[in-house]
Amino acid sequence: MLPFLLVALATKPTLEHPPVITGNCSPARVHFTGHISAAASGPVKYTWARSDKPSNATFTLNFASPGSLPVTYDWFLKGPADGWVVLQVVSPEAASSGRVQFQVKCGK
């Protein structure tokens, strides 16, 4: 019988909420700030998923040592909108921050 092992995730993405919304809807800027923590040195690949489309770009953080590094993402919108963003680690293992929702209101 194999012993049961509890293994902690080597990477952990977190996303601050709510995001910072600036501008007057021509466009409005929705600014997301997060961190990715890694338990070991090496590259960590991540992406941003949005409510309006799947992720299409992958980015790489190179950890010189275990720790946490900041990441940011800006979404520019022309007009009122609501949606969500998720910070996703792709490798060395899949992990997700969970959705951070926002609402852009324009006018009075």
All heavy atoms as an XYZ file, in Angstrom:
812
protein
N       0.847     -1.175      0.000
C       0.000      0.000      0.000
C       0.895      1.242      0.000
O       1.826      1.350      0.783
C      -0.882     -0.021      1.231
C      -1.903      1.030      1.259
S      -3.027      0.644      2.623
C      -4.091      1.985      2.459
N       0.577      2.200     -0.896
C       1.369      3.422     -0.999
C       0.958      4.416      0.075
O      -0.230      4.571      0.359
C       1.195      4.062     -2.371
C       1.702      3.250     -3.556
C       1.320      3.945     -4.842
C       3.210      3.110     -3.462
N       1.913      5.095      0.659
C       1.556      6.106      1.666
C       0.870      7.295      0.996
O       1.163      7.642     -0.132
C       2.903      6.500      2.274
C       3.903      6.149      1.245
C       3.353      4.979      0.483
N      -0.050      7.907      1.700
C      -0.763      9.080      1.202
C       0.110     10.307      1.413
O       0.588     10.557      2.511
C      -2.092      9.242      1.942
C      -2.853     10.464      1.540
C      -3.520     10.492      0.321
C      -2.887     11.575      2.346
C      -4.228     11.624     -0.063
C      -3.590     12.705      1.967
C      -4.266     12.723      0.768
N       0.310     11.079      0.329
C       1.107     12.299      0.415
C       0.229     13.500      0.081
O      -0.505     13.486     -0.890
C       2.276     12.251     -0.563
C       3.316     11.167     -0.325
C       4.349     11.185     -1.441
C       3.987     11.384      1.015
N       0.340     14.541      0.870
C      -0.343     15.788      0.599
C       0.682     16.729     -0.019
O       1.669     17.078      0.609
C      -0.921     16.382      1.883
C      -1.674     17.690      1.736
C      -2.894     17.476      0.834
C      -2.115     18.192      3.087
N       0.445     17.127     -1.268
C       1.395     17.975     -1.976
C       0.789     19.356     -2.163
O      -0.303     19.486     -2.710
C       1.750     17.359     -3.354
C       2.709     18.242     -4.110
C       2.311     15.964     -3.169
N       1.492     20.379     -1.724
C       1.037     21.757     -1.896
C       1.356     22.224     -3.314
O       2.311     21.760     -3.929
C       1.727     22.660     -0.883
N       0.527     23.107     -3.819
C       0.787     23.652     -5.142
C       2.090     24.440     -5.148
O       2.378     25.184     -4.224
C      -0.363     24.571     -5.570
C      -1.688     23.897     -5.878
C      -2.747     24.958     -6.192
C      -1.555     22.935     -7.034
N       2.857     24.271     -6.202
C       4.127     24.974     -6.328
C       3.934     26.401     -6.804
O       4.789     27.246     -6.588
C       5.056     24.217     -7.273
N       2.805     26.696     -7.461
C       2.516     28.053     -7.905
C       1.120     28.450     -7.454
O       0.219     27.616     -7.378
C       2.587     28.172     -9.444
O       1.697     27.231    -10.021
C       3.990     27.925     -9.945
N       0.961     29.750     -7.147
C      -0.348     30.221     -6.706
C      -0.590     31.628     -7.244
O       0.117     32.559     -6.881
C      -0.429     30.234     -5.185
C      -1.787     30.699     -4.698
C      -1.898     30.699     -3.210
C      -3.282     31.194     -2.828
N      -3.433     31.352     -1.411
N      -1.585     31.785     -8.123
C      -1.947     33.117     -8.594
C      -3.015     33.744     -7.696
O      -3.935     33.064     -7.243
C      -2.505     32.852     -9.991
C      -3.072     31.472     -9.902
C      -2.233     30.736     -8.878
N      -2.881     35.018     -7.420
C      -3.895     35.761     -6.676
C      -4.183     37.049     -7.434
O      -3.304     37.604     -8.093
C      -3.438     36.096     -5.250
O      -2.232     36.849     -5.298
C      -3.233     34.847     -4.423
N      -5.396     37.523     -7.324
C      -5.818     38.721     -8.030
C      -6.562     39.623     -7.058
O      -7.499     39.180     -6.383
C      -6.721     38.310     -9.198
C      -6.964     39.264    -10.335
C      -5.666     39.815    -10.905
C      -7.746     38.558    -11.436
N      -6.128     40.876     -6.955
C      -6.771     41.829     -6.047
C      -8.130     42.228     -6.602
O      -8.343     42.264     -7.810
C      -5.886     43.066     -5.882
C      -4.568     42.776     -5.205
C      -3.665     43.986     -5.135
O      -4.107     45.122     -5.418
O      -2.485     43.802     -4.794
N      -9.052     42.516     -5.694
C     -10.367     42.977     -6.119
C     -10.848     44.056     -5.179
O     -10.471     44.049     -4.002
C     -11.365     41.817     -6.207
C     -11.471     40.991     -4.969
N     -12.218     41.362     -3.884
C     -10.875     39.823     -4.628
C     -12.094     40.441     -2.936
N     -11.285     39.509     -3.362
N     -11.585     45.016     -5.612
C     -11.989     45.188     -7.007
C     -10.855     45.796     -7.823
O      -9.914     46.369     -7.263
C     -13.168     46.165     -6.900
C     -12.839     47.013     -5.715
C     -12.142     46.083     -4.745
N     -10.947     45.701     -9.166
C      -9.951     46.354     -9.997
C     -10.144     47.873     -9.946
O     -11.203     48.358     -9.553
C     -10.236     45.810    -11.394
C     -11.683     45.456    -11.362
C     -11.951     45.001     -9.952
N      -9.126     48.621    -10.357
C      -9.197     50.075    -10.381
C      -9.734     50.503    -11.749
O      -9.166     50.149    -12.776
C      -7.811     50.694    -10.123
C      -7.867     52.210    -10.232
C      -7.281     50.268     -8.763
N     -10.834     51.252    -11.738
C     -11.451     51.719    -12.973
C     -11.255     53.224    -13.084
O     -11.610     53.970    -12.170
C     -12.953     51.361    -13.014
C     -13.122     49.840    -12.920
C     -13.604     51.913    -14.275
C     -14.559     49.385    -12.760
N     -10.663     53.669    -14.196
C     -10.435     55.085    -14.447
C     -10.883     55.421    -15.865
O     -11.052     54.541    -16.703
C      -8.949     55.459    -14.267
O      -8.161     54.643    -15.145
C      -8.480     55.248    -12.834
N     -11.029     56.699    -16.147
C     -11.409     57.142    -17.483
C     -12.872     57.493    -17.561
O     -13.630     57.358    -16.603
N     -13.278     57.958    -18.744
C     -14.633     58.473    -18.936
C     -15.427     57.676    -19.970
O     -16.317     58.206    -20.603
C     -14.560     59.934    -19.354
C     -13.763     60.103    -20.634
O     -13.291     59.120    -21.215
N     -13.599     61.325    -21.076
N     -15.060     56.425    -20.181
C     -15.711     55.539    -21.153
C     -15.335     55.873    -22.591
O     -15.988     55.438    -23.521
C     -17.226     55.511    -20.988
S     -17.714     54.696    -19.459
N     -14.327     56.687    -22.773
C     -13.849     56.998    -24.123
C     -12.339     56.858    -24.235
O     -11.683     57.736    -24.761
C     -14.254     58.414    -24.515
O     -15.621     58.535    -24.646
N     -11.697     55.844    -23.759
C     -12.238     54.636    -23.119
C     -12.125     54.695    -21.592
O     -11.524     55.601    -21.034
C     -11.307     53.550    -23.653
C      -9.971     54.222    -23.732
C     -10.288     55.668    -24.136
N     -12.673     53.685    -20.958
C     -12.462     53.442    -19.532
C     -11.369     52.378    -19.412
O     -11.287     51.471    -20.232
C     -13.743     52.953    -18.867
N     -10.531     52.522    -18.415
C      -9.450     51.557    -18.170
C      -9.781     50.761    -16.917
O     -10.007     51.337    -15.852
C      -8.125     52.290    -17.990
C      -6.982     51.398    -17.585
C      -5.725     52.268    -17.369
N      -4.661     51.514    -16.794
C      -3.942     51.911    -15.751
N      -4.188     53.065    -15.161
N      -2.973     51.167    -15.291
N      -9.817     49.437    -17.053
C     -10.004     48.552    -15.909
C      -8.645     47.908    -15.654
O      -8.136     47.162    -16.492
C     -11.091     47.486    -16.187
C     -11.341     46.658    -14.936
C     -12.379     48.140    -16.675
N      -8.047     48.244    -14.511
C      -6.672     47.823    -14.194
C      -6.697     46.740    -13.119
O      -7.180     46.956    -12.009
C      -5.861     49.031    -13.713
C      -4.461     48.707    -13.358
N      -3.498     48.467    -14.304
C      -3.849     48.579    -12.155
C      -2.347     48.217    -13.695
N      -2.551     48.277    -12.397
N      -6.171     45.571    -13.485
C      -6.103     44.429    -12.578
C      -4.673     44.263    -12.080
O      -3.723     44.358    -12.859
C      -6.528     43.149    -13.305
C      -7.958     43.176    -13.754
C      -8.293     43.698    -14.998
C      -8.965     42.697    -12.943
C      -9.615     43.733    -15.418
C     -10.284     42.730    -13.360
C     -10.613     43.254    -14.600
N      -4.536     43.998    -10.785
C      -3.231     43.769    -10.164
C      -3.263     42.425     -9.458
O      -4.223     42.119     -8.744
C      -2.909     44.873     -9.138
O      -2.935     46.138     -9.801
C      -1.541     44.654     -8.516
N      -2.228     41.632     -9.673
C      -2.152     40.333     -9.025
C      -0.735     39.957     -8.692
O       0.202     40.742     -8.914
N      -0.578     38.762     -8.153
C       0.735     38.205     -7.819
C       0.738     36.724     -8.155
O      -0.291     36.061     -8.052
C       1.051     38.373     -6.326
C       1.365     39.783     -5.950
N       0.381     40.697     -5.643
C       2.536     40.439     -5.861
C       0.956     41.850     -5.372
N       2.253     41.727     -5.494
N       1.890     36.265     -8.550
C       2.078     34.829     -8.721
C       3.190     34.422     -7.775
O       4.277     35.012     -7.797
C       2.420     34.466    -10.175
C       1.244     34.825    -11.080
C       2.768     32.977    -10.281
C       1.477     34.579    -12.552
N       2.898     33.442     -6.936
C       3.880     32.915     -5.992
C       4.382     31.579     -6.513
O       3.598     30.775     -7.028
C       3.259     32.710     -4.614
O       2.791     33.940     -4.108
N       5.682     31.352     -6.371
C       6.284     30.092     -6.789
C       7.132     29.536     -5.659
O       7.827     30.273     -4.967
C       7.141     30.282     -8.037
N       7.073     28.225     -5.468
C       7.815     27.557     -4.409
C       9.233     27.194     -4.830
O      10.017     26.729     -4.014
C       7.073     26.308     -3.959
N       9.553     27.422     -6.113
C      10.882     27.080     -6.618
C      11.289     28.089     -7.688
O      10.445     28.804     -8.234
C      10.880     25.671     -7.211
N      12.569     28.143     -7.992
C      13.040     29.017     -9.058
C      12.684     28.409    -10.408
O      12.407     27.217    -10.515
C      14.547     29.232     -8.939
O      15.226     28.003     -9.063
N      12.684     29.248    -11.436
C      12.402     28.778    -12.785
C      11.275     29.554    -13.432
O      10.675     30.444    -12.827
N      10.946     29.222    -14.680
C       9.895     29.949    -15.403
C       8.498     29.504    -14.997
O       8.266     28.336    -14.719
C      10.182     29.599    -16.865
C      10.829     28.254    -16.801
C      11.627     28.245    -15.527
N       7.599     30.475    -14.965
C       6.179     30.222    -14.739
C       5.431     30.911    -15.874
O       5.580     32.110    -16.084
C       5.703     30.767    -13.379
C       4.190     30.658    -13.246
C       6.396     30.040    -12.240
N       4.629     30.151    -16.608
C       3.839     30.698    -17.709
C       2.423     30.952    -17.218
O       1.848     30.133    -16.506
C       3.830     29.748    -18.898
C       5.203     29.626    -19.528
C       5.169     28.803    -20.781
C       6.582     28.742    -21.356
N       6.608     28.128    -22.663
N       1.887     32.119    -17.634
C       0.545     32.489    -17.198
C      -0.195     33.205    -18.316
O       0.400     33.638    -19.312
C       0.599     33.350    -15.937
C       1.181     34.732    -16.153
C       0.345     35.829    -16.353
C       2.554     34.953    -16.151
C       0.871     37.097    -16.546
C       3.083     36.213    -16.337
C       2.236     37.283    -16.541
O       2.758     38.536    -16.739
N      -1.501     33.329    -18.132
C      -2.350     34.015    -19.097
C      -3.497     34.692    -18.357
O      -3.727     34.427    -17.174
C      -2.875     33.011    -20.154
O      -3.503     33.744    -21.205
C      -3.829     32.007    -19.548
N      -4.192     35.571    -19.068
C      -5.359     36.262    -18.524
C      -6.583     35.816    -19.310
O      -6.621     35.971    -20.528
C      -5.200     37.778    -18.664
C      -4.048     38.336    -17.905
C      -2.777     38.512    -18.365
C      -4.049     38.780    -16.558
N      -1.995     39.044    -17.378
C      -2.745     39.228    -16.261
C      -5.026     38.850    -15.568
C      -2.395     39.731    -15.013
C      -4.671     39.356    -14.332
C      -3.371     39.786    -14.065
N      -7.579     35.282    -18.648
C      -8.838     34.918    -19.289
C      -9.864     36.007    -18.985
O      -9.910     36.527    -17.873
C      -9.330     33.577    -18.771
N     -10.667     36.351    -20.001
C     -11.670     37.398    -19.863
C     -13.061     36.845    -20.167
O     -13.197     35.845    -20.863
C     -11.396     38.547    -20.838
C     -10.109     39.226    -20.594
C      -9.787     40.386    -21.481
N     -10.642     40.702    -22.606
C     -10.385     41.691    -23.459
N      -9.298     42.423    -23.316
N     -11.202     41.940    -24.453
N     -14.068     37.531    -19.660
C     -15.444     37.097    -19.870
C     -15.871     37.185    -21.329
O     -16.784     36.476    -21.745
C     -16.406     37.919    -19.008
O     -16.220     39.302    -19.251
N     -15.226     38.024    -22.125
C     -15.647     38.193    -23.515
C     -14.898     37.313    -24.510
O     -15.280     37.228    -25.665
C     -15.518     39.655    -23.939
C     -14.078     40.127    -24.025
O     -13.215     39.565    -23.323
O     -13.813     41.069    -24.799
N     -13.801     36.673    -24.067
C     -13.057     35.811    -24.985
C     -12.073     34.941    -24.210
O     -11.649     35.300    -23.108
C     -12.315     36.633    -26.031
C     -11.224     37.536    -25.452
C     -10.545     38.314    -26.553
C      -9.453     39.202    -25.985
N      -8.761     39.939    -27.025
N     -11.676     33.824    -24.782
C     -10.659     32.997    -24.120
C      -9.300     33.695    -24.186
O      -9.095     34.620    -24.969
C     -10.651     31.703    -24.936
C     -11.257     32.062    -26.242
C     -12.163     33.240    -26.017
N      -8.396     33.257    -23.357
C      -7.057     33.848    -23.365
C      -6.375     33.542    -24.690
O      -6.568     32.489    -25.278
C      -6.236     33.311    -22.199
O      -6.193     31.911    -22.254
N      -5.578     34.502    -25.162
C      -4.900     34.303    -26.436
C      -3.412     34.617    -26.384
O      -2.732     34.480    -27.382
C      -5.576     35.117    -27.540
C      -5.558     36.603    -27.250
O      -5.057     37.044    -26.225
N      -6.123     37.381    -28.143
N      -2.922     35.052    -25.259
C      -1.495     35.353    -25.123
C      -0.978     34.732    -23.829
O      -1.648     34.761    -22.802
C      -1.263     36.858    -25.104
N       0.212     34.171    -23.902
C       0.847     33.586    -22.726
C       2.082     34.399    -22.388
O       2.832     34.796    -23.275
C       1.235     32.119    -22.999
O       0.052     31.402    -23.338
C       1.852     31.475    -21.770
N       2.279     34.655    -21.097
C       3.415     35.430    -20.611
C       4.260     34.545    -19.713
O       3.786     33.550    -19.183
C       2.923     36.655    -19.837
C       1.955     37.487    -20.630
C       0.586     37.286    -20.514
C       2.415     38.453    -21.503
C      -0.308     38.040    -21.252
C       1.527     39.221    -22.244
C       0.166     39.007    -22.119
N       5.535     34.924    -19.517
C       6.442     34.138    -18.685
C       7.084     35.013    -17.627
O       7.600     36.090    -17.935
C       7.541     33.483    -19.545
O       6.929     32.666    -20.543
C       8.467     32.628    -18.691
N       7.039     34.560    -16.388
C       7.798     35.148    -15.279
C       8.956     34.212    -14.986
O       8.751     32.995    -14.919
C       6.945     35.263    -14.020
C       5.887     36.341    -13.954
C       5.094     36.198    -12.663
C       6.510     37.712    -14.037
N      10.142     34.757    -14.807
C      11.304     33.935    -14.451
C      11.660     34.198    -12.995
O      12.127     35.280    -12.655
C      12.480     34.244    -15.382
C      12.230     33.704    -16.772
O      11.970     32.521    -16.928
N      12.280     34.569    -17.769
N      11.410     33.212    -12.156
C      11.709     33.320    -10.730
C      13.165     32.936    -10.490
O      13.565     31.811    -10.797
C      10.781     32.405     -9.924
C       9.386     32.932     -9.786
C       8.455     32.746    -10.797
C       9.006     33.621     -8.647
C       7.161     33.237    -10.679
C       7.720     34.112     -8.509
C       6.797     33.926     -9.529
N      13.955     33.869     -9.961
C      15.351     33.590     -9.621
C      15.429     32.745     -8.352
O      16.403     32.020     -8.138
C      16.129     34.890     -9.438
N      14.394     32.853     -7.528
C      14.303     32.089     -6.285
C      12.828     31.997     -5.909
O      11.996     32.698     -6.484
C      15.105     32.785     -5.177
O      14.574     34.068     -4.928
N      12.480     31.150     -4.951
C      11.076     31.081     -4.524
C      10.596     32.444     -4.043
O      11.371     33.239     -3.505
C      11.101     30.077     -3.375
C      12.312     29.242     -3.621
C      13.313     30.180     -4.235
N       9.328     32.723     -4.244
C       8.777     34.010     -3.800
C       7.555     34.390     -4.589
O       6.888     33.539     -5.185
N       7.278     35.693     -4.627
C       6.096     36.226     -5.279
C       6.498     37.380     -6.189
O       7.334     38.209     -5.813
C       5.108     36.716     -4.215
O       3.960     37.247     -4.817
N       5.895     37.439     -7.388
C       6.152     38.522     -8.332
C       4.826     39.146     -8.757
O       3.822     38.443     -8.908
C       6.899     38.013     -9.564
C       8.335     37.533     -9.344
C       8.895     36.927    -10.630
C       9.214     38.693     -8.889
N       4.820     40.481     -8.973
C       3.578     41.149     -9.373
C       3.302     41.001    -10.866
O       4.221     40.869    -11.680
C       3.862     42.611     -9.021
C       5.345     42.746     -9.186
C       5.915     41.419     -8.744
N       2.011     41.031    -11.214
C       1.559     41.041    -12.601
C       0.403     42.034    -12.705
O      -0.323     42.257    -11.727
C       1.120     39.653    -13.096
C       2.305     38.704    -13.191
C       0.046     39.052    -12.213
N       0.241     42.645    -13.880
C      -0.864     43.578    -14.092
C      -1.485     43.332    -15.465
O      -0.843     42.777    -16.360
C      -0.411     45.050    -14.002
O       0.558     45.299    -15.015
C       0.150     45.376    -12.632
N      -2.723     43.776    -15.594
C      -3.441     43.643    -16.861
C      -4.406     44.810    -16.980
O      -5.103     45.153    -16.012
C      -4.212     42.318    -16.889
C      -4.971     42.086    -18.164
C      -4.312     41.717    -19.330
C      -6.354     42.244    -18.209
C      -5.008     41.503    -20.508
C      -7.052     42.026    -19.378
C      -6.380     41.667    -20.531
O      -7.061     41.460    -21.698
N      -4.456     45.442    -18.151
C      -5.381     46.539    -18.420
C      -6.363     46.139    -19.508
O      -5.965     45.599    -20.547
C      -4.627     47.795    -18.868
C      -3.852     48.440    -17.741
O      -4.342     48.428    -16.601
O      -2.760     48.968    -18.003
N      -7.630     46.432    -19.277
C      -8.684     46.188    -20.255
C      -9.335     47.542    -20.525
O      -9.816     48.200    -19.608
C      -9.689     45.211    -19.665
C     -10.751     44.715    -20.585
C     -11.055     45.163    -21.844
C     -11.675     43.660    -20.314
N     -12.096     44.456    -22.362
C     -12.503     43.521    -21.449
C     -11.880     42.824    -19.230
C     -13.518     42.580    -21.515
C     -12.888     41.886    -19.301
C     -13.700     41.764    -20.435
N      -9.300     47.978    -21.775
C      -9.872     49.258    -22.168
C     -11.234     49.035    -22.819
O     -11.365     48.225    -23.735
C      -8.924     49.993    -23.127
C      -7.647     50.405    -22.469
C      -6.529     49.585    -22.512
C      -7.558     51.606    -21.785
C      -5.348     49.957    -21.897
C      -6.378     51.991    -21.168
C      -5.272     51.158    -21.220
N     -12.236     49.770    -22.324
C     -13.607     49.597    -22.792
C     -14.191     50.937    -23.201
O     -14.012     51.935    -22.505
C     -14.463     48.991    -21.677
C     -14.033     47.593    -21.242
C     -14.522     47.289    -19.841
C     -14.564     46.583    -22.231
N     -14.904     50.959    -24.327
C     -15.594     52.164    -24.797
C     -17.072     51.995    -24.519
O     -17.784     51.370    -25.288
C     -15.343     52.373    -26.283
C     -13.908     52.698    -26.594
C     -13.709     52.958    -28.071
C     -12.257     53.282    -28.328
N     -11.992     53.534    -29.749
N     -17.486     52.520    -23.387
C     -18.890     52.419    -23.025
C     -19.092     51.573    -21.787
O     -18.155     50.967    -21.267
N     -20.339     51.533    -21.298
C     -20.630     50.746    -20.105
C     -20.442     49.254    -20.381
O     -20.683     48.790    -21.490
C     -22.090     51.077    -19.785
C     -22.647     51.656    -21.036
C     -21.508     52.212    -21.840
N     -19.993     48.548    -19.377
C     -19.757     47.111    -19.539
C     -19.622     46.461    -18.174
O     -19.330     47.113    -17.177
C     -18.490     46.866    -20.346
N     -19.843     45.158    -18.142
C     -19.510     44.372    -16.965
C     -18.890     43.072    -17.444
O     -19.105     42.646    -18.571
C     -20.714     44.135    -16.053
C     -21.846     43.381    -16.740
O     -21.876     43.336    -17.985
O     -22.689     42.830    -16.032
N     -18.080     42.497    -16.585
C     -17.391     41.270    -16.971
C     -16.520     40.766    -15.843
O     -16.672     41.177    -14.690
N     -15.582     39.909    -16.196
C     -14.667     39.333    -15.206
C     -13.344     38.983    -15.870
O     -13.252     38.844    -17.094
C     -15.256     38.111    -14.520
C     -15.781     37.059    -15.450
C     -17.074     36.866    -15.831
C     -15.023     36.043    -16.130
N     -17.164     35.797    -16.699
C     -15.918     35.282    -16.895
C     -13.671     35.712    -16.173
C     -15.519     34.203    -17.688
C     -13.260     34.638    -16.966
C     -14.178     33.900    -17.708
N     -12.323     38.849    -15.036
C     -10.981     38.443    -15.459
C     -10.482     37.395    -14.483
O     -10.785     37.444    -13.287
C     -10.023     39.654    -15.509
C      -8.573     39.244    -15.583
C     -10.366     40.549    -16.680
N      -9.719     36.420    -15.001
C      -9.091     35.384    -14.184
C      -7.608     35.337    -14.544
O      -7.256     35.350    -15.721
C      -9.720     33.993    -14.441
C      -8.982     32.910    -13.678
C     -11.195     33.998    -14.077
N      -6.763     35.283    -13.540
C      -5.324     35.075    -13.728
C      -5.081     33.574    -13.655
O      -5.406     32.938    -12.656
C      -4.544     35.811    -12.643
C      -3.040     35.584    -12.580
C      -2.358     35.964    -13.892
C      -2.447     36.376    -11.415
N      -4.530     33.014    -14.740
C      -4.329     31.564    -14.805
C      -2.857     31.222    -15.007
O      -2.233     31.747    -15.926
C      -5.119     30.967    -15.970
C      -6.603     31.129    -15.837
C      -7.357     30.591    -17.036
O      -6.939     30.753    -18.166
N      -8.490     29.958    -16.777
N      -2.331     30.366    -14.153
C      -0.995     29.809    -14.363
C      -1.158     28.590    -15.252
O      -2.005     27.728    -15.001
C      -0.317     29.432    -13.026
C       0.973     28.658    -13.265
C      -0.033     30.679    -12.208
N      -0.339     28.531    -16.306
C      -0.402     27.439    -17.275
C       0.614     26.354    -16.941
O       0.333     25.171    -17.030
C      -0.168     27.989    -18.703
C      -0.163     26.885    -19.732
C      -1.189     29.059    -19.036
N       1.829     26.777    -16.577
C       2.870     25.818    -16.208
C       3.831     26.471    -15.228
O       3.945     27.689    -15.214
C       3.626     25.326    -17.453
O       4.437     26.341    -17.977
N       4.453     25.718    -14.340
C       4.677     24.283    -14.400
C       3.475     23.430    -14.004
O       3.500     22.211    -14.169
C       5.828     24.062    -13.429
C       5.703     25.162    -12.436
C       5.158     26.328    -13.213
N       2.403     24.056    -13.490
C       1.171     23.344    -13.175
C       0.019     24.321    -13.300
O       0.202     25.521    -13.132
C       1.218     22.772    -11.761
C       1.314     23.859    -10.706
C       1.626     23.337     -9.327
O       1.682     22.118     -9.140
O       1.805     24.162     -8.445
N      -1.139     23.846    -13.623
C      -2.305     24.705    -13.789
C      -2.834     25.167    -12.434
O      -2.944     24.377    -11.498
C      -3.388     23.971    -14.559
N      -3.135     26.470    -12.352
C      -3.734     27.051    -11.150
C      -4.456     28.325    -11.567
O      -4.092     28.955    -12.561
C      -2.668     27.350    -10.102
N      -5.476     28.707    -10.806
C      -6.293     29.849    -11.170
C      -6.585     30.722     -9.957
O      -6.734     30.220     -8.846
C      -7.610     29.347    -11.768
O      -8.473     30.416    -12.010
N      -6.697     32.024    -10.199
C      -6.999     32.969     -9.128
C      -8.470     32.994     -8.775
O      -8.847     33.474     -7.714
C      -6.599     34.383     -9.555
O      -7.418     34.831    -10.623
N      -9.315     32.543     -9.655
C     -10.746     32.743     -9.493
C     -11.139     34.056    -10.154
O     -10.296     34.908    -10.431
N     -12.414     34.225    -10.440
C     -12.900     35.404    -11.162
C     -12.916     36.653    -10.298
O     -13.331     36.617     -9.143
C     -14.323     35.169    -11.659
C     -14.436     34.140    -12.720
C     -15.872     34.005    -13.159
N     -15.963     32.985    -14.199
C     -17.072     32.675    -14.804
N     -18.210     33.252    -14.478
N     -17.063     31.746    -15.742
N     -12.493     37.768    -10.912
C     -12.676     39.082    -10.314
C     -13.600     39.843    -11.252
O     -13.276     40.086    -12.408
C     -11.332     39.816    -10.122
C     -11.558     41.255     -9.723
C     -10.489     39.104     -9.066
N     -14.776     40.196    -10.746
C     -15.782     40.856    -11.554
C     -15.655     42.379    -11.467
O     -15.092     42.903    -10.508
C     -17.181     40.427    -11.107
C     -17.394     38.932    -11.319
C     -18.780     38.491    -10.939
O     -19.355     38.967     -9.969
N     -19.325     37.567    -11.701
N     -16.185     43.048    -12.499
C     -16.173     44.511    -12.523
C     -17.403     44.997    -13.267
O     -18.056     44.252    -14.006
C     -14.897     45.041    -13.200
C     -14.862     44.756    -14.674
C     -15.388     45.671    -15.593
C     -14.329     43.573    -15.164
C     -15.363     45.396    -16.943
C     -14.289     43.316    -16.512
C     -14.828     44.216    -17.420
N     -17.688     46.301    -13.071
C     -18.762     46.957    -13.809
C     -18.322     48.377    -14.101
O     -17.942     49.119    -13.200
C     -20.059     46.951    -13.016
C     -21.215     47.537    -13.769
C     -22.514     47.423    -12.999
O     -22.555     47.611    -11.777
N     -23.592     47.132    -13.704
N     -18.347     48.750    -15.390
C     -18.022     50.098    -15.821
C     -19.339     50.822    -16.089
O     -20.156     50.354    -16.884
C     -17.146     50.100    -17.101
C     -16.960     51.511    -17.620
C     -15.813     49.431    -16.823
N     -19.552     51.928    -15.393
C     -20.749     52.730    -15.584
C     -20.349     54.038    -16.249
O     -19.362     54.654    -15.872
C     -21.427     53.010    -14.240
C     -21.912     51.763    -13.536
C     -22.530     52.093    -12.200
C     -22.965     50.828    -11.486
N     -23.538     51.120    -10.178
N     -21.128     54.468    -17.214
C     -20.848     55.709    -17.929
C     -21.996     56.685    -17.734
O     -23.136     56.276    -17.565
C     -20.675     55.430    -19.421
S     -19.354     54.270    -19.791
N     -21.682     57.953    -17.769
C     -22.724     58.978    -17.627
C     -23.161     59.142    -16.198
O     -22.496     58.725    -15.257
N     -24.312     59.761    -16.023
C     -24.813     60.094    -14.685
C     -25.582     58.985    -14.068
O     -26.277     58.215    -14.417
C     -25.651     61.349    -14.744
C     -24.811     62.536    -15.155
C     -25.640     63.764    -15.197
C     -24.776     64.961    -15.612
N     -25.469     66.191    -15.620
